[in-house]
C-alpha cells in the first residue's frame, strides 16, 4: 500500500473522504471501460445473418424457350471443366460441367460429338446410354439404331433449380419469384 502524505490531500477534506471519492472515481471509470470492452466484444463476435446466409455467387440465367432448344448434337470441341466420365456400350461420355457432354469412341479415343446441355452437373449410365440433368429437366442420350450417339428423350421440370456451389441460399433478387419470368439458372459464377 502506498502511503499518501497529508500534503497531497485537499486541506479542507478529511483523509478518509478523499480516498473514498478517489476509489469511486476509479471504479466508475473502470466500470465504463469494462462496459465498453464487453460491448465491443459482443458486436465483433455477432453473426450478421443478412449477409452470411446468402451466396456470394451470381447465376447465369437462360430463358425457357432457348433452354428447350437444347440438347442437340454438336461438333466436337475442347473441354473446359471435366467432372465425370462414364463408359456405356463402347462410348465414353465425359461431363463438361454446365456446358454439355463429350462423346468419344472407346476404340480410338477420338471425340465424335459434343452433346450440348446447358446447366448439366450430373450424369448416370443406363443400359444403352446416359441420363443427365439440364437445370430442372432430365435428358437422355443413347444409341438409336447404328448411330454412335443420339438424343433419346426428356422429362421437363422434374428437378429443383441449381443451387449455389457454396451451399448457401440464393440471394433474394435471384430467387424464382423475384427474377425474370420463364428463366432458369444454368451455372453459378463468382
HELIX and SHEET records of a PDB file:
HELIX    1   1 UNK A    6  UNK A    8  5                                   3    
HELIX    2   2 UNK A   15  UNK A   45  1                                  31    
HELIX    3   3 UNK A   49  UNK A   52  1                                   4    
HELIX    4   4 UNK A   64  UNK A   67  1                                   4    
HELIX    5   5 UNK A  172  UNK A  174  5                                   3    
SHEET    1   A 2 UNK A  58  UNK A  63  0                                        
SHEET    2   A 2 UNK A 183  UNK A 189 -1                                        
SHEET    1   B 5 UNK A  72  UNK A  74  0                                        
SHEET    2   B 5 UNK A 111  UNK A 116 -1                                        
SHEET    3   B 5 UNK A 100  UNK A 105 -1                                        
SHEET    4   B 5 UNK A  91  UNK A  96 -1                                        
SHEET    5   B 5 UNK A  82  UNK A  88 -1                                        
SHEET    1   C 4 UNK A 123  UNK A 126  0                                        
SHEET    2   C 4 UNK A 129  UNK A 134 -1                                        
SHEET    3   C 4 UNK A 137  UNK A 142 -1                                        
SHEET    4   C 4 UNK A 150  UNK A 155 -1                                        
END                                                                             
